[in-house]
């Protein structure tokens, strides 16, 4: 028995089905574009990926935004120690600022610059 895909009668219906599948597989919000110059500056692809993730996460948010290490790990698969190392380095290099606010205290970030 043939699948439903083979019951499509004409080329237009096949093209519509193909476009639907492409849109489901390749959604723009599922991708991070990492800057080559940023990667070259850091000499560390994962660090460039981490900053890119924070930058993209900060879009459409207030100047200071909160995200936990657990939330970052769920999205990036970077372990806690690596995240903490990158935060410390990015703060020192002037790419981000970090502070604790509120009760209970939550971690907030601010992107200071996007390029080196």
C-alpha positions as CSV (number, residue, x, y, z in Angstrom):
1,X,0.0,0.0,0.0
2,X,1.4,3.4,-0.9
3,X,1.6,6.3,1.5
4,X,-0.6,9.4,1.3
5,X,2.2,11.3,-0.4
6,X,1.8,9.1,-3.5
7,X,-1.9,9.9,-3.8
8,X,-1.1,13.5,-4.5
9,X,-2.4,14.1,-8.0
10,X,-0.4,16.9,-9.6
11,X,2.9,18.7,-9.5
12,X,1.6,21.7,-7.7
13,X,0.4,19.6,-4.8
14,X,3.8,17.9,-4.6
15,X,5.5,21.3,-4.5
16,X,3.2,22.5,-1.7
17,X,3.9,19.3,0.2
18,X,7.7,19.7,-0.3
19,X,7.6,23.4,0.8
20,X,5.6,22.4,3.9
21,X,8.3,19.8,4.8
22,X,11.1,22.2,4.2
23,X,9.5,24.8,6.4
24,X,9.0,22.3,9.2
25,X,12.6,21.1,9.1
26,X,14.4,24.4,8.4
27,X,12.9,27.1,10.7
28,X,15.1,30.2,11.1
29,X,14.6,30.3,14.9
30,X,16.3,26.8,15.0
31,X,19.6,28.2,13.8
32,X,22.4,30.4,15.2
33,X,24.7,32.1,12.7
34,X,28.2,32.5,14.2
35,X,30.4,35.3,13.0
36,X,33.7,34.1,11.5
37,X,35.6,37.2,12.7
38,X,34.2,36.6,16.3
39,X,35.3,33.0,16.2
40,X,38.7,34.1,14.9
41,X,39.0,36.7,17.6
42,X,38.2,34.2,20.4
43,X,40.1,31.3,18.8
44,X,37.2,29.2,20.3
45,X,34.2,28.2,18.4
46,X,32.2,27.3,21.5
47,X,32.9,30.7,23.1
48,X,31.7,32.4,19.9
49,X,28.6,30.1,20.0
50,X,27.9,31.0,23.6
51,X,28.1,34.8,23.0
52,X,26.0,34.4,19.8
53,X,23.4,32.5,21.8
54,X,23.2,35.2,24.5
55,X,23.0,37.9,21.8
56,X,20.1,36.1,20.0
57,X,18.4,35.5,23.3
58,X,18.7,39.2,24.2
59,X,16.8,40.3,21.1
60,X,13.3,41.6,21.8
61,X,14.2,41.7,25.5
62,X,14.9,44.6,27.8
63,X,18.5,46.0,28.1
64,X,19.1,43.6,31.0
65,X,17.8,40.1,30.6
66,X,17.7,37.1,32.8
67,X,18.5,33.5,31.9
68,X,19.7,30.7,34.1
69,X,22.6,28.4,33.5
70,X,20.1,25.5,33.3
71,X,18.2,27.3,30.5
72,X,21.4,28.0,28.7
73,X,22.5,24.3,29.0
74,X,19.1,23.1,27.7
75,X,19.6,25.2,24.5
76,X,23.3,25.0,24.0
77,X,24.4,21.7,25.6
78,X,27.3,23.6,27.2
79,X,28.1,22.3,30.7
80,X,27.9,24.6,33.7
81,X,31.6,25.0,34.2
82,X,32.2,26.0,30.6
83,X,29.3,28.6,30.8
84,X,30.7,30.1,34.0
85,X,34.2,30.3,32.4
86,X,32.8,32.0,29.3
87,X,30.8,34.5,31.4
88,X,33.9,35.4,33.4
89,X,36.0,35.9,30.2
90,X,33.3,37.8,28.3
91,X,32.8,40.2,31.3
92,X,36.6,40.7,31.5
93,X,36.8,41.3,27.8
94,X,33.9,43.8,27.8
95,X,31.5,41.9,25.6
96,X,28.8,41.4,28.4
97,X,28.0,42.7,31.8
98,X,26.5,40.5,34.5
99,X,24.8,41.2,37.8
100,X,22.5,39.6,40.3
101,X,19.2,41.3,41.0
102,X,15.9,40.6,42.8
103,X,14.9,38.4,45.7
104,X,15.6,35.6,45.3
105,X,18.6,36.8,43.3
106,X,18.6,36.1,39.6
107,X,21.4,36.4,37.1
108,X,21.0,39.2,34.6
109,X,23.1,39.9,31.5
110,X,23.6,42.9,29.2
111,X,25.3,42.7,25.8
112,X,27.8,45.5,25.7
113,X,29.3,44.9,22.3
114,X,28.8,42.4,19.6
115,X,32.0,42.6,17.7
116,X,35.6,42.8,18.8
